[in-house]
């Protein structure tokens, strides 16, 4: 029974030393900051791949340019008819 109490006391002392030590708190803060920065790097790499793919298609595929203009700028070519549907709410 005495060993059991000594273990708890030692664990509490160890926790207090680790928790109230400025170096350990800084280390934990830096660890989470590093983790966030690594996730930002992965996100930036994914976005770079997407943009590189778009650049490739813009340079090599004429139909891609037309599709981008139609989707982003809502442009119609000559002779096309735009249909719009209105929805009535019966509330």
N, C-alpha and C positions, 0 to 999 in steps of 0.2 A: 504494500500500500504506500509505503514511503517513497519507493522508486517511482511510482505512478505520479505522485505529486511533484517530485523533482523534475520529471520529464515535462510536465505542464509549465512549471516555473521557468525551465530553460527555454521552452518554446516561446513563452511570452516575452522573455528577455530578448531572445533572438529577433522576434517580430518587432519589438520596440527599437532595437538597434538598427534594423533594416528600414523600418518605416520612417523613423525620425532622422535618418542620416541624409544630409543634403545631396551627397554624391549618388546615392541610390535613387533618389527621386529624379535627379537630373538624368541618370542613366535610363530610367523608365521613360521619361519624357522624350529623350533622344531616340529610343527604340521605336516608339509610336510615330515619331516624326519621320524616321527613316522608312518605316513601313508605308506611310502615306505617300512619301516621295517615290517609292518604288512602284506603287499603284499608279501614280501620276505618269511615270515613265512608260509603263505598259499601256496606259490609255493613249498617250501621245504617239506611241509606235503604231497602235491600231489605227488611229486617225491618219497618220502619215501613209500607211498602206492604202487606206481608202482614197486619200487624195491623189496618191501616185497612180492608182488605177483609173481614177477619173481623168487625170492629165493624159494618161496613155490613150484612153478612148477618145478624148477630145482631139488629140493630135492625129489619130489613125482611123477613126470611124466617123464619116460625115453624118451618118444617120443618128449618131449619139448626140451631136451638136443640135440637130433639129429636135430631138426628143427633149433635151435639156431646156431649150428655148420654149418649147410648148408647155412643159411642166412648170418651170419656174417663173416664166413671164406671162403665161396664159395667152400666147399668141396663136392666132388662127391663120392658116394659109388661105390664099385667095380661092374663093369658091366653096369654102366650108361653111356649114351652118352650125351655129351654137344653140343647143337646146338647154333651156333652164326650166326646172320643175319647181313649182311652189307647193309647199306642204301646209295644209290648213290644220290647225290644232282645234279639236272639238272639246276644249276644257271649259 
